[in-house]
């Protein structure tokens, strides 16, 4: 019985570690805010940090679990962000409760992003390696360009749309939802840190449930050996599509949380650099390592702000820190030392259970 219990806990240990880390961090941050020990600068960064952690976990599902290199998650994030802005503004006169409006916006944004993820997965998942990365990168740039040239308004007569040239004419009380390169302006900031943490917890549960499901095992089998997976009857395209669509939906939900944290949101915010930055969080945290992704994203999002007092040198130091982390995490000697420590603790735990 003790061995069965140990096996079960071992299977879900990473999930428990992630959830424990998030809950403890939330409690500590709430206490610091309540006592006034946290500066306003860091309070304003809490929602963006949570959003980046969620989208990094989503990308790790594709890169780490599926083994496919995607550079288009900033595109899914932007789809979710601007969808959330549209839904929130349209519902502003109908629903006065900000939290309810935020939750509905997150759900709609996730569904729309997942739909686009499904559309792009049809041609994309037939490719592998660098080719897939290039196509997903192009997708992200196309989405940014489309939003950059979109003019969308809303009034009592409904939606008004034009492309490239702004020909939108609104009636009394109308509002521009997306104004081309200017993006979305005068948006209600309804995102909250608490909702972000709840969304992060839901994301962790969804991802680990997927990883431990038959679809997750099929995806990992395909990642390890595509031909062997096909030979035992695994539908490679179907399993990878499910992972990709799920990842896109989570990235869209993170985009809504991120977009509704700013009164002004421009399409240029979701450019190529954003996709690379998210990939850096994943790689530094470890491919397939959700716990490491949470820690690396939290540190790397806050680090530029912590180094702001160094003015022009802060990005140089930020780059040096990235290089040092990469060297340390990829050092065989250090990795072997850490593994020995964990093996020793695991053996001591098994002895205590017996």
N, C-alpha and C positions, 0 to 999 in steps of 0.2 A: 504493500500500500504506500509506503514511504517513497519507494522508487517511482511509482506511478505519479505521485504528487510532485516529485522533483522533476520528472520529465515534462509534466504539464506546465509547471512554473518556468522551466527552462525554455520551452517553446514560446511563451508569452513574456519572457523576461525583458526583452527590448521594448515591448509595448508598455509594460509596467514602469520601466525606467523613464521612458519619454513622458508618460502621463504624470509620474511623480515629479519629474523636473519642472514641467509646465505648472503644475498646481503649486509647488513650493515657490517658484519664481513669482507667480501671481500673488500669493499671500504676502511675500516679502515686499513686492512693489506697492501693493495696496497699503501696507503698514507704513512704508516710507512716504507715500503720498498723504496719508492721513495725518502723519506727524509733521508734514511740511519739510521733510528732509530731502525731497527730490526736486531738482531745479525744473523750471518750466520748460526749458529746452528738451530735457529728457522725457518729460511728460508728453510733449508734442510728438516725440519719436516712437512712443509705445505702439500706436496703431500701425504705422509703417513697418516697424520691426516685426510685429505679429503677421502682417500681410506677407512680408518677404519670407518668413519662416514657412508659412503655408504653401506659397508657390514653390519654394525650394524643395519641400517634401514632395510636392506634386511632380516636379521635374525629376527627382531622385527615383520616383516610381518608374519613369521611362528610361532614364540613363542607367541607374543602378540595378533595378529589378529586371527590366525588359532588355537591357543591354543595347539600347538604341540611342544615338546621339541626336538630341533635338535642340535646336536653337530658336524655336518659335514661341516659347512660353510667354515672352513679353507681349506677343500678339494676342494670345488667349487672355492674358491679364488685362490688356486694353479693351478687348471686347466686353469682358465682364465689367470693367470700370465705367465705360460709357453707356452700356446697357443699364447699369445700376443708376447712373445719373438721370437717364431718361425716365426710368420707372419711378424713381424717387420724386422727381419734379412733377410728373403727371399725377401722382397720387397725393401730392402735397395738400390739395384742396379737399380730398376725399377722406384721407386718413391723417388725423392729427397726432397720433402716437408715433413718435420717431423710431422707437425700437421695432414696432410692428412693420413700419415702412422699410426699415433697414433689413429686417429678416426677409420680407417679400422680395426686395431688390436683390439680395444675395441669392435667393432661390432662382429667380428669373435669370440673373446674370450667369449663374452656374449652368443652367439648362441651355442658354444660348451659346455659351462657350463650348459646352460639350457637343452641341449640334455642329458647330464649325469644326470641332476636333474630329467628329465622325466624317465630315465631308473631306477634310484634308487627309484623313487616314486612308481613304480609298486609294489614291495614287501613291501617297508617301510611303506606306508600309510595304509596298512592293520593292522598295529600294533598301539599301543597307549602307552602313558606314558613312563615309564622307558625302555620298550622294544624298542621303537622307538629311544630313545636317544642312547641306546647301539649300535643299528644297524648303525645309522648315524655316530656315533663315529668311528665304525669299518670301515665305508666307507672312512672317512677322512684319517685313518691310511693306508688303502690299497692304496689310491691314492698317498700318500707320498712315500710309499714303491715302487710302480711301477715307479714313476719318479726317485727315488733314484737308480734304477737299469736299467734305460734307457740310451742308447747311440745313439744319433741321429746327423747325419752330413748332410751337403748339399754342393754340388759342381755343376759343369756344367753338370754332368750326372744325377742329381736329388738327391733324398734323399737316405741316407744310414743308416740302422738301425740295432742295435744289442741289446740283452737283457742280463743282469747280467755280461757277459764278454765283454769287449770292443774289437770288431773285425772290427770296422769301419776303412776303408782306404779311404782317400779323395784324389782327384786329385789336381792339381795346382789351387790355389785360393779358395779351399774349406774351410769350416768353421764348427766346431763342434757347434751345436745348444744346445744340452743337453749332458753333459759329466758325467753321473752317479751322484755320491754323490757330485761332484764338482759343478754340476748344470750348469747354463748358465753363461758364462763369456764373457767379452769384448762386452757387449750389449750397443748399443747407448741409452743414457739417454734422451728420447724424451718426457717424461711426464712433464706437466706444471701445475702450480697451477690454472691457468685460465681455462684450459680444465677440471681439476678436479672439480672446482666449477660449471661449466656448466653441467657436468655429475651429480653432486649432485642435482642441480635444477631439471634436467630431472627425476632423481630418485624420488624426492619428489612428483613431478606432477604425475608420473606413480603410485606410491603407494597410494596417496590420491584418484586418479581417480578410482583405483581398489577398495579401501575401500568403496567408495560411489556408486559403480556399483552394479548390481544385484548379481554378483559373490561374491563381498566382503560382502554384506549383508547375502548371503547364507553361506559363510565361518564363519561369526560371529554367525549366528544362529546355525550352527553345533557345534561350540565351546561351546555355552551356553547349548545346549541340543541336543545331537546327535539323540536320538530316536524321539524327537518331530520334528526335521528337516526332518528326513526320512519320518515321517508320513504325512507331507504336500507336499511331492513329490520332495524334494531337493536331488540331486545326491551327496551324501557326498564325495565319492571318487573323482569324477570329480572336484568338487569345491576345495577340498584340494590339488589336483594335480596341478590345475592351479596356486594356491598361491605358492606352493612349487617350481614349475618350474620357475615362475616369480622371486621368491627370489633367486634361484640358478643362473639365468641369470644376475641379478643385482650384485650378489657376484662375478661372473666371470668378469664382466666389471670392478668392483673395483680392482680385482686381476691384470688385465692388466695395469691399471693406476699405481698400486703399483709396479709391476714387472719391468715396463719400466722406473722406477725412479732410478734403481740401475744398475751399470755396471756388478755386479756379483749377481746372485740369486741362492741360494741353496735350495733344497727341504726341508731340516730340518727347514727352517724358518716357514713352515706351519704345525707345529706339533699339538699335542693334546692341549698344553698350549695356542696356538693361538686361538683355538675354544673356550676354556674356557674364555679367555680374552675378546673375542667378546661378549660372553654371559653375562659377568660381565657388560660390557657397557650397554647392553640392560636392564638388571635387575635394575641397578642403575638409569637408565633414566626413568624406568617405563614401564611395559609391555603394549604394545599398544600405548605408548606415544612417538610419533616421535620427538616432540619438545624436550622432556627431553632426548631422546637418543642422539640427536645432541650435546646438552650441556655436558652431562656426558662423551661422547666419546672424545670430544675436551679437556676437563679438564684432564681426566685420561690418555690420550696419552701424553699430555705435562707435566703432573705432575712429572714423574720420571726424566725428563730432568731438570725441575725447581729445583728439590731437589738434583741434581748431586753434588752440592758443599758440601753436607753432607756425601759424600763418602759411607762408609759401612752402614750408618744409613738410607739412603734414601728409601730403600725398606721396612724397618720397619715402617717408617713414612707413606709410601704409603699404607701399609696394615692397619694402624690405621685410616687413612683418609677414606678408604673404609668402615671400620666398623662403623665409626661415621656417614657417609652418609647413610648407611643402617638403622641405629637406628633412625636417624632423619626422613628419608622418610617413615618409617613404624611406626612412633609415631602417634597414633590416635588424641591426643590433638593438635599437630602441624598441622596435616592434616585438622582437623575441623576448626582451626583458619584460614588457607589459604582458605578453601572453603567458609567461611563466608565473607572474604574480596572480593572474586570473585563474590559471590552472590550479595553483596552490590553494586559493580561496575556495574554488569549486570542490576540490578534493576534501578540504576541511569541512565544507558544508554537507557533503555526502556522508562523511563519517559521523557527523552529528545527527543526521537523519536516521542513519542505521542504528 
